[in-house]
Amino acid sequence: MSNPNQSPRACAFKTKVGGQALIEGIMMRGPEKTCMAVRQPDGQIYTEEMPNPKKHFARIPVVRGFFGFIESMVVGYKTLMKSADLSMTEEEAAAEQSAFDKWIDRHFGEKGTNFIMALAAVLGILLAVGLFMVLPTLLVSALSRVADLGWGKTLLEGVLKIAILVGYMAACSRLPDIHRMFRYHGAEHKTIACYEAGLPLTVENIRTCPRFHPRCGTSFILIILIVSVLVFSVLPWGNTGLRVVLKLLLLPVVMGVSYELLQWCGRSDSRLARWIAAPGLWLQHITTAEPDDGMIECAVAAVTPVLPQRPEDALW
């Protein structure tokens, strides 16, 4: 039996197939379709297929990375929220609904619920911006008033960003519900690895495949932080507010460059690609965990509908 944590490059071909862990399920995206599979309270697996939106900027390097990230966030958030509803019993759903939720449903209906969901997504983005862009800058600026950091300011800012990310992921992994989602994340990776190895998608085959993948969203976030250190190194430190604004303006560029690096690491077997991918693969020790057979079954149910009839259509 092969080692389940072997190198993620032990595969026959690289594909455009990717995915995301959901609550009690998995979402998979192929070249043309997306499918979500969720384990319902009665034990059945609910699946739903949807066509991928047209990618108007797919051929424009760097630009496609930013718009692709936004599109993935939207699709991922929608499927995540739907998986939360599907995975709960009616009694659990009723217990989860607060008085405020009931008031929104009664007075505004579905539009009100969608507004609240959109507001929650915006607040999540603002929290991420605050944690990874504003907070490190404020901390370094405050420290520079009592010590001459010189060129080390940008480096320290980058180290703080990565430390906050790793600490946040590690803290989340200790929550039972999040840890269970990380197990589904492992099932997603192992299933894609099995497909890329050219093996039949059976539970037995998938169980032996690696749970680490260089084209993971976790790796993407870490690459964004590393690239931002280089890009933001040219920004002035004299005005903290101005620096934060310039960082926000340059964020699409950082995302675009990071996307191109991530895709290259997913395709290349060069030593440089392995070095760039290594930190993200290490972080996946936190954001993925070994799944059970039921989770793997969900991954198979999600990926099977999105695979093209001709395997070559899924190649890079």
C-alpha positions as CSV (number, residue, x, y, z in Angstrom):
1,M,0.0,0.0,0.0
2,S,1.3,3.5,-0.9
3,N,1.9,6.1,1.7
4,P,-1.2,8.4,2.0
5,N,1.1,11.4,2.6
6,Q,3.4,10.7,-0.3
7,S,4.5,13.5,-2.7
8,P,1.6,15.1,-4.4
9,R,3.5,14.9,-7.7
10,A,3.1,11.2,-7.9
11,C,0.5,11.5,-10.7
12,A,0.2,10.7,-14.3
13,F,-1.1,14.1,-15.5
14,K,-2.1,17.6,-14.2
15,T,-5.7,18.7,-14.6
16,K,-8.0,21.7,-14.3
17,V,-10.1,19.9,-11.7
18,G,-10.3,21.6,-8.3
19,G,-12.7,21.8,-5.4
20,Q,-13.6,23.1,-2.0
21,A,-14.7,21.5,1.3
22,L,-18.2,22.3,2.4
23,I,-20.2,21.5,5.5
24,E,-20.7,17.7,5.4
25,G,-19.8,17.8,1.7
26,I,-17.6,18.8,-1.1
27,M,-17.8,21.0,-4.2
28,M,-15.8,20.1,-7.3
29,R,-15.2,22.2,-10.4
30,G,-14.3,20.7,-13.8
31,P,-13.5,22.4,-17.2
32,E,-17.3,23.0,-17.9
33,K,-19.3,22.1,-14.8
34,T,-19.4,22.5,-11.0
35,C,-21.1,19.9,-8.7
36,M,-21.7,19.9,-5.0
37,A,-22.3,16.7,-3.0
38,V,-23.6,16.9,0.6
39,R,-24.3,14.2,3.1
40,Q,-27.8,14.7,4.4
41,P,-29.1,13.8,7.9
42,D,-30.7,10.6,6.5
43,G,-27.4,9.4,5.1
44,Q,-28.2,10.1,1.5
45,I,-25.8,12.2,-0.7
46,Y,-27.5,15.2,-2.3
47,T,-25.8,16.3,-5.5
48,E,-26.4,19.4,-7.6
49,E,-24.8,20.3,-10.9
50,M,-24.3,23.8,-12.3
51,P,-22.6,25.2,-15.4
52,N,-19.4,27.2,-14.9
53,P,-19.8,30.9,-15.7
54,K,-18.1,32.2,-18.8
55,K,-14.6,33.4,-18.1
56,H,-14.1,36.5,-20.1
57,F,-10.5,37.1,-18.9
58,A,-9.3,33.4,-19.0
59,R,-6.6,34.1,-21.5
60,I,-5.2,37.3,-20.0
61,P,-2.4,36.5,-17.5
62,V,-2.5,38.1,-14.1
63,V,-5.9,39.7,-14.8
64,R,-7.6,36.2,-14.9
65,G,-6.2,35.5,-11.4
66,F,-8.0,38.3,-9.8
67,F,-11.4,37.8,-11.5
68,G,-11.0,34.0,-11.1
69,F,-10.5,34.5,-7.3
70,I,-13.7,36.7,-7.0
71,E,-15.7,34.2,-9.0
72,S,-14.4,31.3,-6.9
73,M,-15.3,33.2,-3.7
74,V,-18.9,33.8,-4.9
75,V,-19.5,30.2,-6.0
76,G,-17.8,28.8,-2.9
77,Y,-19.8,31.0,-0.6
78,K,-23.1,30.0,-2.2
79,T,-22.4,26.3,-2.1
80,L,-21.1,26.6,1.5
81,M,-24.3,28.2,2.7
82,K,-26.5,25.7,0.8
83,S,-24.5,22.8,2.3
84,A,-25.2,24.2,5.8
85,D,-28.9,24.1,5.1
86,L,-28.8,20.6,3.5
87,S,-26.8,19.0,6.3
88,M,-29.2,20.1,9.1
89,T,-32.4,18.4,10.2
90,E,-35.6,20.5,10.3
91,E,-35.3,20.6,14.1
92,E,-31.7,21.7,14.0
93,A,-32.5,24.4,11.4
94,A,-35.4,25.7,13.5
95,A,-33.2,25.8,16.6
96,E,-30.4,27.6,14.7
97,Q,-32.8,30.3,13.5
98,S,-32.6,33.3,15.8
99,A,-35.4,35.8,16.5
100,F,-33.7,38.2,14.1
101,D,-33.6,35.6,11.3
102,K,-37.3,34.9,11.8
103,W,-38.1,38.7,11.7
104,I,-36.1,39.0,8.4
105,D,-37.9,36.0,6.9
106,R,-41.3,37.4,7.9
107,H,-40.8,40.9,6.7
108,F,-38.4,40.6,3.7
109,G,-38.5,37.0,2.7
110,E,-35.7,35.5,0.5
111,K,-34.4,38.9,-0.5
112,G,-33.8,39.8,3.1
113,T,-32.0,36.5,3.7
114,N,-29.8,37.0,0.7
115,F,-29.0,40.5,1.8
116,I,-27.9,39.2,5.3
117,M,-25.8,36.5,3.6
118,A,-24.1,39.1,1.3
119,L,-23.5,41.4,4.3
120,A,-21.9,38.5,6.2
121,A,-19.6,37.9,3.2
122,V,-18.6,41.6,3.1
123,L,-17.9,41.6,6.8
124,G,-15.8,38.5,6.4
125,I,-13.7,40.2,3.7
126,L,-13.3,43.3,5.8
127,L,-12.1,41.1,8.7
128,A,-9.5,39.4,6.4
129,V,-8.3,42.8,5.2
130,G,-8.0,44.0,8.8
131,L,-6.1,41.0,10.0
132,F,-3.7,40.5,7.1
133,M,-3.3,44.1,5.7
134,V,-4.1,46.7,8.3
135,L,-3.0,45.0,11.6
136,P,0.5,44.0,10.6
137,T,1.1,47.5,9.2
138,L,-0.1,49.2,12.4
139,L,2.0,46.9,14.5
140,V,5.2,47.5,12.5
141,S,4.6,51.3,12.4
142,A,4.2,51.3,16.2
143,L,7.3,49.3,16.7
144,S,9.3,51.5,14.3
145,R,8.7,54.4,16.6
146,V,10.7,52.8,19.4
147,A,13.3,51.0,17.2
148,D,15.1,51.7,13.9
149,L,13.9,48.8,11.7
150,G,15.2,50.1,8.4
151,W,14.7,47.8,5.5
152,G,13.4,45.2,8.0
153,K,10.0,46.8,8.2
154,T,8.6,45.1,5.1
155,L,10.1,41.7,6.1
156,L,8.7,41.9,9.6
157,E,5.3,42.9,8.2
158,G,5.4,39.8,6.0
159,V,6.4,37.6,8.9
160,L,3.5,38.9,11.0
161,K,1.1,38.2,8.2
162,I,2.2,34.6,7.9
163,A,2.2,34.2,11.6
164,I,-1.4,35.5,11.9
165,L,-2.5,33.2,9.1
166,V,-0.9,30.1,10.6
167,G,-2.2,30.9,14.0
168,Y,-5.7,31.5,12.7
169,M,-5.7,28.2,10.8
170,A,-4.3,26.3,13.8
171,A,-6.9,27.8,16.1
172,C,-9.7,27.0,13.7
173,S,-8.6,23.4,13.3
174,R,-9.2,22.8,17.0
175,L,-12.9,23.5,16.5
176,P,-14.7,20.1,16.0
177,D,-16.9,21.4,13.1
178,I,-13.9,23.0,11.3
179,H,-11.8,20.0,11.8
180,R,-14.5,17.9,10.2
181,M,-14.5,20.2,7.3
182,F,-10.8,19.9,7.0
183,R,-11.3,16.1,6.7
184,Y,-13.6,16.8,3.8
185,H,-10.8,19.0,2.4
186,G,-8.5,16.0,2.6
187,A,-11.0,13.8,0.8
188,E,-11.2,16.4,-2.0
189,H,-7.4,16.4,-2.4
190,K,-7.1,12.7,-2.3
191,T,-9.8,12.2,-4.9
192,I,-8.2,14.6,-7.3
193,A,-4.9,13.0,-6.7
194,C,-6.4,9.6,-7.5
195,Y,-7.9,10.9,-10.8
196,E,-4.6,12.6,-11.8
197,A,-2.8,9.2,-11.1
198,G,-5.1,7.6,-13.7
199,L,-6.7,5.2,-11.1
200,P,-10.3,4.2,-10.9
201,L,-12.2,6.4,-8.4
202,T,-12.9,3.8,-5.8
203,V,-12.8,4.4,-2.0
204,E,-9.9,1.8,-1.8
205,N,-7.8,3.6,-4.4
206,I,-8.5,7.1,-3.0
207,R,-7.7,6.1,0.5
208,T,-4.1,5.5,-0.4
209,C,-3.6,8.8,-2.3
210,P,-1.9,11.9,-0.8
211,R,-4.0,14.6,0.8
212,F,-1.6,17.4,-0.1
213,H,-1.9,19.2,-3.5
214,P,0.2,22.2,-4.8
215,R,-2.8,23.8,-6.5
216,C,-4.8,24.2,-3.2
217,G,-6.6,27.4,-2.1
218,T,-4.5,27.2,1.2
219,S,-1.3,27.4,-0.9
220,F,-2.8,30.3,-2.9
221,I,-3.4,32.3,0.2
222,L,0.1,31.7,1.5
223,I,1.6,32.6,-1.9
224,I,-0.4,35.8,-1.9
225,L,1.1,36.8,1.4
226,I,4.6,36.0,0.2
227,V,4.2,37.9,-3.1
228,S,2.7,40.8,-1.2
229,V,6.0,41.1,0.8
230,L,7.9,41.7,-2.5
231,V,5.3,44.0,-4.1
232,F,4.6,46.1,-1.0
233,S,8.3,46.6,-0.3
234,V,8.3,49.5,-2.7
235,L,5.5,51.3,-0.8
236,P,6.3,54.3,1.5
237,W,6.2,53.9,5.3
238,G,5.9,57.6,6.1
239,N,2.1,57.6,6.2
240,T,0.5,54.5,7.6
241,G,-3.0,55.3,6.2
242,L,-1.5,55.9,2.7
243,R,0.4,52.7,2.8
244,V,-2.8,50.7,3.6
245,V,-4.7,52.4,0.8
246,L,-1.9,51.6,-1.7
247,K,-1.8,48.0,-0.5
248,L,-5.5,47.7,-1.2
249,L,-5.1,49.2,-4.7
250,L,-2.2,46.8,-5.5
251,L,-4.1,43.8,-4.1
252,P,-5.5,42.7,-7.5
253,V,-2.0,42.7,-8.9
254,V,-0.7,40.6,-6.0
255,M,-3.6,38.1,-6.5
256,G,-3.0,37.9,-10.3
257,V,0.7,37.2,-9.9
258,S,0.1,34.7,-7.1
259,Y,-2.5,32.9,-9.3
260,E,0.0,32.5,-12.1
261,L,2.7,31.2,-9.7
262,L,0.1,28.7,-8.2
263,Q,-0.9,27.4,-11.6
264,W,2.7,27.0,-12.7
265,C,3.5,25.1,-9.5
266,G,0.6,22.8,-10.2
267,R,1.9,22.1,-13.7
268,S,5.7,22.1,-13.3
269,D,7.9,19.4,-11.8
270,S,11.0,21.7,-11.6
271,R,12.9,22.2,-8.4
272,L,12.0,25.8,-8.2
273,A,8.3,25.0,-8.4
274,R,8.7,22.5,-5.6
275,W,10.4,25.1,-3.5
276,I,7.6,27.7,-4.1
277,A,4.9,25.1,-3.4
278,A,6.6,23.7,-0.2
279,P,5.3,26.3,2.3
280,G,1.7,25.8,1.1
281,L,2.0,22.0,1.2
282,W,3.3,22.4,4.8
283,L,0.3,24.5,5.8
284,Q,-2.0,21.8,4.4
285,H,-0.9,19.7,7.4
286,I,-3.2,22.0,9.3
287,T,-6.0,22.6,6.8
288,T,-6.5,19.0,5.7
289,A,-7.0,15.8,7.7
290,E,-7.5,12.2,6.8
291,P,-11.1,11.5,5.8
292,D,-13.3,8.5,6.5
293,D,-14.9,6.4,3.7
294,G,-18.1,8.3,3.8
295,M,-16.3,11.6,3.1
296,I,-14.5,10.0,0.2
297,E,-17.8,8.8,-1.2
298,C,-19.0,12.4,-1.1
299,A,-15.9,13.5,-3.0
300,V,-16.5,10.8,-5.7
301,A,-20.1,11.9,-6.0
302,A,-19.0,15.5,-6.5
303,V,-16.2,15.0,-8.9
304,T,-17.7,12.3,-11.2
305,P,-20.3,14.6,-13.0
306,V,-17.6,17.3,-13.7
307,L,-15.1,15.1,-15.3
308,P,-15.0,15.4,-19.1
309,Q,-15.8,12.4,-21.3
310,R,-12.3,12.7,-22.8
311,P,-9.6,12.9,-20.0
312,E,-7.4,15.1,-22.3
313,D,-10.1,17.9,-22.1
314,A,-9.2,18.2,-18.4
315,L,-5.4,18.7,-19.1
316,W,-3.6,21.9,-18.7
